[in-house]
Amino acid sequence: MANFRYYHIEIKKSPNTRDVVVTGEIINDTEKSFSTVGVRIILYMNNVSVANFVFTINGLSPRASKVFEKTVEELDYMQIGKNINRYDIYTETAF
């Protein structure tokens, strides 16, 4: 699998809705360009998984970074999102 790094991951409330938003940055540590990178994020509240999803980031050049934002519409920030205390993030596919 290609070498990607993730930084500045934040879990916060959407400014316009009650949804949870995950933001961050991905860095391509290779000399290869990728048209699509599939990223899996698992969100936890007290070590119990409350969300598990994959989203795509398109157009990642060699040695480049890209900011991403993913809205998790099925999670209400006030009920669950503010209590998320851990996450796993990793590359599931890249081509």
N, CA, C and O of each residue as an XYZ file, in Angstrom:
380
protein
N       0.849     -1.178      0.000
C       0.000      0.000      0.000
C       0.894      1.241      0.000
O       1.982      1.240      0.577
N       0.429      2.265     -0.637
C       1.164      3.523     -0.703
C       1.331      4.119      0.687
O       0.586      3.795      1.612
N       2.301      4.975      0.815
C       2.606      5.568      2.105
C       1.925      6.937      2.233
O       2.320      7.898      1.573
N       0.911      7.012      3.078
C       0.193      8.255      3.346
C       0.259      8.549      4.843
O       0.279      7.634      5.666
N       0.292      9.823      5.179
C       0.251     10.244      6.576
C      -0.955     11.160      6.761
O      -1.390     11.832      5.826
N      -1.487     11.178      7.978
C      -2.652     11.992      8.311
C      -2.307     12.907      9.478
O      -1.705     12.479     10.463
N      -2.696     14.170      9.354
C      -2.397     15.179     10.374
C      -3.617     16.047     10.651
O      -4.575     16.078      9.877
N      -3.553     16.751     11.777
C      -4.533     17.777     12.130
C      -5.971     17.253     12.097
O      -6.881     17.965     11.671
N      -6.174     16.028     12.539
C      -7.521     15.453     12.555
C      -8.325     16.116     13.668
O      -7.893     16.166     14.820
N      -9.493     16.623     13.307
C     -10.392     17.252     14.275
C     -11.797     16.697     14.089
O     -12.243     16.444     12.970
N     -12.472     16.518     15.198
C     -13.873     16.085     15.192
C     -14.663     17.220     15.818
O     -14.467     17.558     16.985
N     -15.560     17.806     15.032
C     -16.271     18.991     15.510
C     -17.692     19.038     14.980
O     -18.111     18.183     14.200
N     -18.420     20.044     15.413
C     -19.803     20.235     14.982
C     -19.818     21.015     13.675
O     -19.053     21.962     13.491
N     -20.697     20.603     12.777
C     -20.906     21.350     11.540
C     -21.407     22.748     11.888
O     -22.226     22.895     12.794
N     -20.931     23.779     11.187
C     -21.392     25.129     11.511
C     -22.862     25.370     11.155
O     -23.482     26.282     11.703
N     -23.425     24.574     10.253
C     -24.785     24.810      9.767
C     -25.819     23.792     10.219
O     -27.020     24.029     10.088
N     -25.368     22.665     10.749
C     -26.289     21.605     11.165
C     -25.825     21.042     12.505
O     -24.887     21.559     13.113
N     -26.477     19.993     12.955
C     -26.085     19.311     14.199
C     -25.140     18.142     13.921
O     -24.778     17.408     14.840
N     -24.738     17.963     12.652
C     -23.907     16.836     12.252
C     -22.474     16.948     12.784
O     -21.995     18.029     13.127
N     -21.815     15.793     12.838
C     -20.396     15.724     13.162
C     -19.608     15.929     11.864
O     -19.998     15.436     10.805
N     -18.512     16.651     11.959
C     -17.615     16.868     10.822
C     -16.217     16.426     11.235
O     -15.736     16.776     12.313
N     -15.566     15.647     10.359
C     -14.180     15.245     10.574
C     -13.338     15.979      9.543
O     -13.594     15.885      8.343
N     -12.327     16.713     10.014
C     -11.428     17.432      9.113
C     -10.003     16.977      9.367
O      -9.687     16.454     10.435
N      -9.154     17.179      8.385
C      -7.754     16.821      8.534
C      -6.984     17.066      7.267
O      -7.449     17.740      6.347
N      -5.789     16.501      7.238
C      -4.890     16.652      6.101
C      -4.241     15.308      5.805
O      -3.824     14.598      6.720
N      -4.158     14.964      4.532
C      -3.468     13.753      4.091
C      -2.217     14.181      3.330
O      -2.240     15.156      2.579
N      -1.134     13.447      3.529
C       0.114     13.714      2.819
C       0.522     12.452      2.070
O       0.577     11.363      2.642
N       0.807     12.615      0.784
C       1.277     11.533     -0.070
C       2.802     11.501      0.019
O       3.468     12.391     -0.508
N       3.356     10.494      0.674
C       4.807     10.381      0.848
C       5.470      9.547     -0.249
O       6.503      8.919     -0.015
N       4.885      9.541     -1.428
C       5.460      8.763     -2.525
C       5.763      9.670     -3.715
O       5.436     10.857     -3.715
N       6.383      9.093     -4.706
C       6.668      9.796     -5.962
C       5.573      9.546     -6.993
O       5.709      9.938     -8.152
N       4.495      8.901     -6.579
C       3.417      8.528     -7.484
C       2.195      9.422     -7.267
O       1.887      9.811     -6.140
N       1.513      9.736     -8.354
C       0.271     10.493     -8.289
C      -0.902      9.519     -8.152
O      -0.894      8.447     -8.757
N      -1.900      9.888     -7.366
C      -3.073      9.043     -7.162
C      -4.324      9.813     -7.548
O      -4.525     10.947     -7.114
N      -5.158      9.197     -8.359
C      -6.412      9.856     -8.744
C      -7.445      9.740     -7.632
O      -8.263     10.642     -7.447
N      -7.412      8.634     -6.887
C      -8.372      8.427     -5.799
C      -7.703      7.684     -4.643
O      -6.987      6.702     -4.839
N      -7.958      8.184     -3.436
C      -7.502      7.507     -2.218
C      -8.731      7.260     -1.356
O      -9.464      8.193     -1.027
N      -8.956      5.998     -0.990
C     -10.057      5.641     -0.103
C      -9.572      5.630      1.333
O      -8.619      4.925      1.664
N     -10.220      6.405      2.189
C      -9.806      6.563      3.587
C     -10.908      6.029      4.498
O     -12.075      6.389      4.345
N     -10.536      5.175      5.439
C     -11.488      4.666      6.427
C     -11.249      5.373      7.752
O     -10.114      5.523      8.202
N     -12.355      5.805      8.368
C     -12.302      6.407      9.703
C     -13.284      5.645     10.596
O     -14.426      5.382     10.220
N     -12.802      5.304     11.781
C     -13.647      4.694     12.799
C     -13.621      5.632     14.005
O     -12.554      5.968     14.520
N     -14.809      6.048     14.448
C     -14.933      6.948     15.583
C     -15.413      6.167     16.803
O     -16.280      5.300     16.693
N     -14.847      6.480     17.958
C     -15.155      5.752     19.185
C     -15.622      6.690     20.292
O     -15.155      7.823     20.411
N     -16.542      6.195     21.087
C     -16.964      6.857     22.309
C     -16.781      5.828     23.423
O     -17.465      4.805     23.439
N     -15.866      6.092     24.351
C     -15.555      5.156     25.435
C     -15.214      3.763     24.906
O     -15.708      2.757     25.416
N     -14.374      3.716     23.890
C     -13.888      2.480     23.263
C     -14.971      1.663     22.570
O     -14.759      0.484     22.287
N     -16.119      2.256     22.293
C     -17.181      1.616     21.524
C     -17.291      2.349     20.193
O     -17.418      3.573     20.160
N     -17.242      1.609     19.111
C     -17.344      2.214     17.783
C     -18.737      2.804     17.569
O     -19.742      2.112     17.729
N     -18.789      4.095     17.203
C     -20.072      4.750     16.947
C     -20.233      5.121     15.475
O     -21.331      5.476     15.047
N     -19.158      5.043     14.700
C     -19.219      5.298     13.256
C     -18.032      4.633     12.592
O     -16.928      4.606     13.137
N     -18.276      4.095     11.403
C     -17.254      3.416     10.628
C     -17.582      3.674      9.168
O     -18.587      3.169      8.666
N     -16.752      4.452      8.472
C     -17.089      4.847      7.111
C     -15.841      5.037      6.265
O     -14.740      5.226      6.782
N     -16.039      4.984      4.955
C     -14.986      5.220      3.978
C     -15.405      6.404      3.121
O     -16.568      6.518      2.733
N     -14.465      7.276      2.831
C     -14.706      8.368      1.897
C     -13.490      8.490      0.988
O     -12.441      7.913      1.272
N     -13.626      9.233     -0.093
C     -12.534      9.334     -1.056
C     -11.971     10.743     -1.114
O     -12.666     11.737     -0.904
N     -10.680     10.782     -1.408
C      -9.968     12.025     -1.660
C      -9.425     11.894     -3.074
O      -8.735     10.925     -3.389
N      -9.729     12.851     -3.914
C      -9.347     12.773     -5.325
C      -8.187     13.706     -5.647
O      -8.072     14.800     -5.096
N      -7.322     13.237     -6.564
C      -6.250     14.069     -7.097
C      -5.151     14.398     -6.115
O      -5.008     15.551     -5.707
N      -4.373     13.402     -5.729
C      -3.283     13.617     -4.787
C      -1.949     13.434     -5.505
O      -1.567     12.317     -5.856
N      -1.256     14.532     -5.715
C       0.018     14.534     -6.443
C       1.152     13.979     -5.583
O       1.013     13.867     -4.365
N       2.283     13.630     -6.220
C       3.439     13.138     -5.466
C       3.927     14.175     -4.453
O       4.026     15.362     -4.763
N       4.228     13.716     -3.251
C       4.764     14.546     -2.167
C       3.859     15.729     -1.814
O       4.320     16.718     -1.244
N       2.597     15.628     -2.149
C       1.656     16.726     -1.898
C       0.784     16.419     -0.685
O       0.681     15.277     -0.236
N       0.167     17.467     -0.176
C      -0.803     17.307      0.905
C      -2.136     17.885      0.445
O      -2.195     18.719     -0.459
N      -3.186     17.428      1.080
C      -4.520     17.906      0.740
C      -5.377     17.912      2.000
O      -5.357     16.961      2.782
N      -6.124     18.984      2.185
C      -7.038     19.107      3.312
C      -8.342     18.404      2.947
O      -8.792     18.475      1.804
N      -8.948     17.723      3.924
C     -10.229     17.065      3.666
C     -11.226     17.418      4.758
O     -10.862     17.826      5.861
N     -12.499     17.246      4.413
C     -13.602     17.455      5.351
C     -14.687     16.458      5.010
O     -15.113     16.363      3.859
N     -15.134     15.721      6.002
C     -16.177     14.720      5.805
C     -17.270     14.929      6.848
O     -17.008     14.895      8.051
N     -18.495     15.146      6.377
C     -19.640     15.281      7.271
C     -20.210     13.902      7.559
O     -20.437     13.111      6.644
N     -20.440     13.619      8.831
C     -21.016     12.350      9.260
C     -22.460     12.650      9.656
O     -22.750     12.929     10.820
N     -23.349     12.588      8.688
C     -24.733     13.025      8.878
C     -25.512     12.179      9.876
O     -26.463     12.672     10.483
N     -25.133     10.919     10.062
C     -25.890     10.048     10.962
C     -25.546     10.268     12.437
O     -26.158      9.649     13.307
N     -24.567     11.147     12.734
C     -24.201     11.409     14.120
C     -24.570     12.835     14.513
O     -24.158     13.793     13.859
N     -25.335     12.967     15.566
C     -25.683     14.267     16.128
C     -24.553     14.680     17.073
O     -24.217     13.951     18.006
N     -23.979     15.836     16.828
C     -22.832     16.264     17.625
C     -23.174     16.391     19.112
O     -22.399     15.949     19.960
N     -24.308     16.980     19.434
C     -24.655     17.212     20.836
C     -24.949     15.915     21.588
O     -24.717     15.837     22.794
N     -25.454     14.904     20.896
C     -25.781     13.639     21.559
C     -24.597     12.679     21.618
O     -24.397     11.992     22.620
N     -23.816     12.634     20.546
C     -22.725     11.655     20.471
C     -21.385     12.310     20.152
O     -20.379     12.018     20.800
N     -21.370     13.175     19.178
C     -20.121     13.728     18.657
C     -19.216     14.360     19.683
O     -18.000     14.178     19.626
N     -19.775     15.099     20.620
C     -18.937     15.770     21.614
C     -18.282     14.783     22.572
O     -17.346     15.142     23.286
N     -18.763     13.544     22.595
C     -18.203     12.516     23.476
C     -17.244     11.565     22.766
O     -16.729     10.632     23.382
N     -17.002     11.790     21.489
C     -16.038     10.951     20.773
C     -14.651     11.248     21.330
O     -14.206     12.396     21.347
N     -13.982     10.203     21.781
C     -12.689     10.414     22.430
C     -11.533      9.677     21.758
O     -10.404      9.716     22.246
N     -11.813      9.006     20.637
C     -10.742      8.293     19.932
C     -11.182      8.050     18.505
O     -12.376      7.989     18.211
N     -10.200      7.910     17.617
C     -10.489      7.561     16.228
C      -9.338      6.739     15.664
O      -8.206      6.827     16.138
N      -9.639      5.950     14.659
C      -8.641      5.282     13.838
C      -8.837      5.816     12.430
O      -9.970      5.978     11.977
N      -7.738      6.091     11.735
C      -7.807      6.548     10.358
C      -6.710      5.849      9.564
O      -5.552      5.821      9.981
N      -7.082      5.289      8.424
C      -6.074      4.624      7.607
C      -6.533      4.551      6.149
O      -7.715      4.694      5.834
N      -5.563      4.326      5.288
C      -5.819      4.217      3.850
C      -6.334      2.824      3.552
O      -5.710      1.826      3.915
N      -7.474      2.766      2.891
C      -8.056      1.477      2.529
C      -7.706      1.091      1.088
O      -7.515     -0.089      0.792
N      -7.621      2.073      0.200
C      -7.261      1.800     -1.184
C      -6.694      3.073     -1.804
O      -6.965      4.180     -1.337
N      -5.913      2.903     -2.850
C      -5.366      4.042     -3.585
C      -5.049      3.604     -4.997
O      -4.439      2.559     -5.221
N      -5.476      4.428     -5.953
C      -5.155      4.119     -7.351
C      -5.116      5.393     -8.174
O      -4.863      5.344     -9.377
